[in-house]
Amino acid sequence: MSRKLRKKILGDSLIWVVIAAFVVIMLFPFVYILSTALKSDTDLATSVGRILPKAVQWENFTKAWQLLDFPKCFFNSFIVAIAVTALTIFLCSLAAYVFTRLEFKGRNIVFILYLSTMMIPITVRLIPSYNLCRNLNMLDTYMGMILPQVAWSIPFGTFLMRQFYMGIPKQLDEAAKIDGASHFQIFWKILLPNTKSSMTTLGIYTFISAWNNLIWMLLSVRSESKWTVTLGISSICGASVIKQPTWNLIMGVIVIGMIPVLILFFAFQKYFMQSVAATGIK
């Protein structure tokens, strides 16, 4: 075996070891949550240092389901997450079209100022967003739960969509203009069909962010009928909870809350990977 070949094998082996380590680090929290959710109360108290349960307790999920009004929580979470995702994709696509297809003075400066809002921490945005929603009587409403998250998602979403629009040849636009197409027709019939993978990527990211959002829900939601899944989970655990369920049931609630997000990711995984591959090619 030549020295060059040995170095290549050693290098490839090192890369696979690093990848395997990252996979273990990423999967361990999910394995731990699921295994804890499947443990009995006795096993939970005596399994210090042991991850897998002695006996699988599937009935824990039935008990966990009864801790929250999951149908209502899922309904509210879907309403908020789907609305935030749809509005973000549409508005970001329009903004990306403006920054890539329309020529106007100071376009790049406006785009830099546009992106600079991403540097503002979410905690800084909470107080003005809360005051604005309070003055507009949008607290404890779907509008108040949705619109601030859309506003926070737009800068990154516009940046992402702009990068993909820049990869679409402008010759397609010029050919459409010769045929008499308007700006909206070019946007709707040419650019959008060619950016399905990027819209899917942005949609998955935005949906997961909106689904997992807790801090804004804590500020904007007052009535239990508007609870999302994250608010429901926070209501059964924490320092303010007087009678907290056992941790196996809490983990069961968390597993149930993760199911829609996992289904979404695996359902649109093909488009997500296409987007990543296209980004690498560019």
Buried (B, 14 or more C-beta within 10 A) or exposed (E): EEEEEEEEEEEEEEEEEEEEEEEEEEEEEEEEBBBBBBBBEEBBEEBEEEEEBEEBBEEBBEBBBEBBBBEBBBEBBBBBBBBBBBBBBBBBBBBBBBBBBEEEEEEEEEBEEBBEEEEEEEEEBBEEBBEBBEEEEBBBBBBBBBBBBBBBBBBBBBBBBBBBBEBBEEEEBEEBEEEEBEBEEBBBEBBBEBBEBBBBBBBBBBBBBBBBBEEBBEBBBEEEEBBBBBBBBBBBBEEEEEEEBBBBBBBBBBBBBBEBBEEBEEEBEEBBEBBEEBBEEE
